[in-house]
Amino acid sequence: MKKKELYRHLVDAASRIGIRVAEQNLRVTGVNAKSGLCQVKGEYVYIMDKKLPDSEKAGLLAQCLQNQSLDDIYIIPAVREFIDNTGGRP
């Protein structure tokens, strides 16, 4: 599976458990900001640096999803294996 497709599946899984993924250009903020999960007005949002390569985006999001309960949603086996076995490393 290509990294871009893997990343899309991870974004979909995050969405189904209530985490919105928002891609932002973090380099223009002027602050040393990194991608990560936050809560904004009661909504969980994973702010992703859109300038990162797809492989790194997939790894970061997989790392976030490892800490979430995914038992109630279907995730295709290759994506679940990536989340479980890679440790979220890009």
C-alpha positions, 0 to 999 in steps of 0.5 A: 500500500502506498504511503499516501493511501495509508495516510488517507485510511489513518485519517478516516480511522481518526475521523470515525473515533472523533478526531479531526485531522487538520493539515496546516503549514506550521512553518509560517507560524514563526513558532517552533510548532510540531504536529500533535493532538489537541482539544479545541472547544471540546473537539479533538483535532490532530494538527498535522504539518502539511509540509511533511512527507506522507510516510512521516504523516502516516507514522505520526498519526499511527502513533496517535491512534495507538493511544486510542480505543479502536475496538469499535471500528473496522480498520483494514488489516494492513492499516491496523498492522501498521498501527500495531506493529510499526510503533507509529514510526514513519 
